[in-house]
Amino acid sequence: MSSGDFIEVDGVITELLPATTFRVKLPDGREIIAYLCGKMRKNNIKLIVGDKVKLEISPYDLEKGRIVYRA
């Protein structure tokens, strides 16, 4: 899969989970589980509840996503 195959959406972090995973609320009301992308983990970007983030979601699994940007 190339980077163009992902669905990009915005969301808000609602809960912090173990192992740098987060529960993120999407604009349509759904909540998904998301994890940090490698560059955010490498650069030690911290996230807290209420942060607005940009996610990439695979069209094959709409319940999990990857956080690629903190707004």
Secondary structure, 3 states (H helix, E strand, C coil): CCHHHCEEEEEEEEEEECCCEEEEECCCCCEEEEEECHHHHHCCCCCCCCCEEEEEECCCCCCEEEEEEEC
